[in-house]
Amino acid sequence: MIFDPSSTVLITGANRGIGLEFVRQYAEIGCKIIACCRNSLSIDAVQALDVAVEIELLDVANSTSIESLGNRLSGRAIDLVINNAAVRGHIGGLADIDADDFLATMQVNVLSPLLLTRALLPALSYGRGRTVAMISSRAGSITEGHDDDGDYAYRCSKSALNMATAKLAYEFRTLTVISLHPGWVKTDMGGRDAEIPVSESVAGMRRVLSTLSPLASGAFLAHDGSTIAW
């Protein structure tokens, strides 16, 4: 679907990095933006864009917060949900795995997008686009996601998120659900050695979303439109 100025786009983790750039780029073409930020201290960056945007407080690690957002928006029409909010978790190897950190990473990166999608099903049903984009990572590809880094929590969470994408696409045939790999992006999470400017990554993902067919539901795509192996 082509997301035009009449479209409503909801973005989580909207206060920095990829999420903030999605807000900026979709606002530039006049879309109605619902920018979800964790708390009142994190909204300054969104407000500093000086664009028309609706800000909603959402703690994706809190199921009650997710349910409350769904209730507030249940009568609205939403065309596109971008599940972008995520955490990195400990980056060491097997010896460095911490149980609490691992579980917290899985909750934010996997369970929260599922719960948010469920909470927003009524709003998505009123929309025209009915699209859910999971910001995943090639690091979660069992085929392609191997290198010398540890990142057990992050990699396992993105693999599980990809399965969540496939399951949602299978169960909800009226939705278009995809996993998107943004590339190694120059953000706080991506680090100083990252290769891709955030504006380029988001522009690429927007192009993918703008030409997405419902037949592509369940796909795992990179920001340049190429297919990533599961």
C-alpha positions in Angstrom: 0.0 0.0 0.0 1.2 3.6 -0.7 1.0 5.5 2.5 -0.2 9.0 1.6 -1.1 12.1 3.6 -4.4 10.6 4.7 -2.6 7.6 6.3 -2.2 7.2 10.1 1.1 5.7 11.2 1.8 4.5 14.8 5.5 4.2 15.7 7.0 2.8 19.0 10.4 3.9 20.3 9.7 7.2 18.5 12.0 9.4 20.6 15.3 8.4 19.0 17.2 6.6 16.3 15.1 4.8 13.7 11.8 5.6 15.4 12.5 9.3 15.4 13.5 9.2 11.8 10.3 7.4 10.9 8.4 10.2 12.6 10.3 12.8 10.7 10.0 11.3 7.3 6.3 10.3 7.5 5.4 13.7 9.0 7.2 15.3 6.0 4.7 13.8 3.6 1.8 14.8 5.8 0.9 11.4 7.4 -0.9 11.5 10.7 1.7 10.3 13.2 1.1 8.7 16.6 4.5 8.7 18.2 4.8 6.4 21.2 7.4 7.3 23.9 8.1 5.6 27.1 7.7 8.6 29.5 7.3 12.4 29.6 11.1 12.8 29.7 11.6 11.1 26.4 9.2 13.2 24.3 11.5 16.2 23.9 13.2 14.9 20.8 9.9 14.3 19.1 8.7 17.8 20.0 11.9 19.3 18.7 11.1 18.1 15.2 8.5 20.8 15.1 6.1 18.7 13.1 2.4 17.8 13.6 2.5 14.7 15.7 0.3 13.1 18.4 2.4 11.8 21.3 1.2 8.8 23.3 3.0 7.5 26.4 3.7 3.8 26.1 6.0 1.6 28.1 6.3 -1.5 25.9 7.7 -3.4 28.9 4.4 -3.0 30.7 1.4 -5.0 29.5 -1.0 -2.7 31.3 0.5 0.3 29.4 0.0 -1.6 26.1 -3.6 -2.4 27.0 -4.3 1.1 28.0 -3.0 2.4 24.7 -5.1 -0.1 22.8 -8.2 1.1 24.7 -7.5 4.7 24.0 -7.1 4.1 20.3 -9.8 1.4 19.8 -12.1 3.7 17.9 -9.4 5.1 15.6 -8.3 4.0 12.2 -4.6 3.1 12.0 -3.0 2.1 8.6 0.5 1.2 9.7 2.0 0.1 13.0 5.8 0.1 13.2 7.0 -2.0 16.1 10.4 -0.4 16.5 11.0 -0.1 20.2 13.8 -2.6 21.3 16.7 -3.2 23.6 20.1 -4.6 22.9 20.7 -6.7 26.0 24.1 -7.9 27.1 26.4 -8.3 24.1 28.9 -10.9 25.5 29.1 -14.6 24.8 27.5 -17.6 26.5 29.5 -17.0 29.7 28.0 -13.5 30.0 24.3 -14.4 29.8 22.3 -13.0 32.6 18.9 -14.5 33.1 17.1 -11.3 34.1 18.7 -9.4 31.2 17.8 -12.2 28.7 14.2 -12.3 29.8 13.9 -8.5 29.7 15.2 -8.5 26.2 12.8 -11.1 25.1 9.9 -9.3 26.7 10.6 -6.0 25.0 11.7 -7.3 21.6 9.2 -10.2 21.2 6.3 -10.2 23.6 5.7 -6.5 23.5 5.2 -6.3 19.7 2.8 -9.2 19.9 0.8 -7.6 22.7 0.7 -4.3 21.0 -0.4 -5.8 17.7 -3.2 -7.6 19.6 -4.2 -4.4 21.4 -4.3 -2.4 18.1 -6.3 -5.0 16.1 -9.5 -2.9 16.3 -7.8 0.2 15.1 -6.0 -1.7 12.3 -9.4 -3.1 11.2 -10.7 0.4 10.6 -7.6 1.4 8.6 -6.9 1.0 4.9 -3.3 -0.2 5.1 -3.7 -2.7 7.9 0.0 -3.2 7.9 2.3 -4.2 10.8 6.0 -3.8 10.4 8.4 -5.5 12.9 11.8 -3.9 13.0 13.9 -7.0 13.1 17.5 -7.7 12.2 19.6 -9.9 10.1 21.2 -10.9 13.4 18.1 -12.9 14.0 18.5 -14.9 10.8 19.5 -18.5 11.5 21.0 -18.7 8.0 22.7 -15.3 7.8 23.1 -14.0 11.3 26.4 -15.6 12.4 29.6 -13.7 13.2 32.0 -13.5 16.1 29.8 -11.4 18.3 27.9 -12.9 21.2 24.6 -11.0 21.5 22.7 -14.1 22.5 19.7 -12.2 23.9 19.4 -9.8 21.0 19.8 -12.5 18.3 17.4 -14.9 19.9 14.9 -12.2 20.4 15.0 -11.2 16.8 14.7 -14.8 15.6 11.6 -15.1 17.9 10.2 -11.9 16.5 10.5 -13.2 13.0 8.5 -16.3 14.0 5.9 -13.9 15.5 5.7 -12.1 12.1 5.2 -15.4 10.3 2.5 -16.6 12.8 0.6 -13.3 12.7 0.7 -13.3 8.9 -0.7 -16.9 8.9 -3.4 -16.2 11.4 -4.6 -12.8 10.3 -5.1 -12.8 6.6 -6.6 -9.3 6.6 -3.3 -7.9 7.8 0.0 -7.5 6.1 2.8 -8.3 8.6 6.5 -8.2 7.7 9.9 -8.2 9.4 12.3 -5.5 8.3 16.0 -5.5 8.6 17.1 -1.8 8.7 20.8 -2.6 8.1 23.7 -1.7 10.4 22.4 1.8 11.2 24.3 4.7 12.7 22.3 5.1 15.9 23.0 4.7 19.6 22.2 1.0 19.3 24.2 0.5 16.1 27.3 2.1 17.5 30.0 4.3 16.0 31.2 1.7 13.5 27.8 1.3 11.8 27.6 1.8 8.0 24.2 3.2 7.1 22.9 6.7 7.9 19.6 6.5 9.7 17.9 8.7 7.1 18.9 6.3 4.3 17.8 3.2 6.2 14.4 4.7 7.0 13.9 6.0 3.5 14.6 2.5 2.2 12.1 0.8 4.6 9.5 3.4 3.6 10.0 2.5 0.0 9.5 -1.2 0.8 6.4 -0.4 2.8 5.0 1.8 0.1 5.1 -0.9 -2.6 4.2 -3.8 -0.3 1.6 -6.2 -1.6 -0.6 -8.2 0.9 0.8 -11.3 -0.8 4.2 -10.4 0.8 2.7 -10.8 4.3 5.1 -12.9 6.4 8.2 -11.8 4.5 11.6 -10.9 5.9 13.0 -8.0 3.9 16.0 -5.7 4.1 15.8 -1.9 3.8 16.8 -2.2 0.2 13.9 -4.6 -0.6 16.0 -7.7 -0.8 14.8 -10.9 0.9 16.7 -12.2 3.9 16.8 -15.9 4.6 15.1 -17.1 7.8 
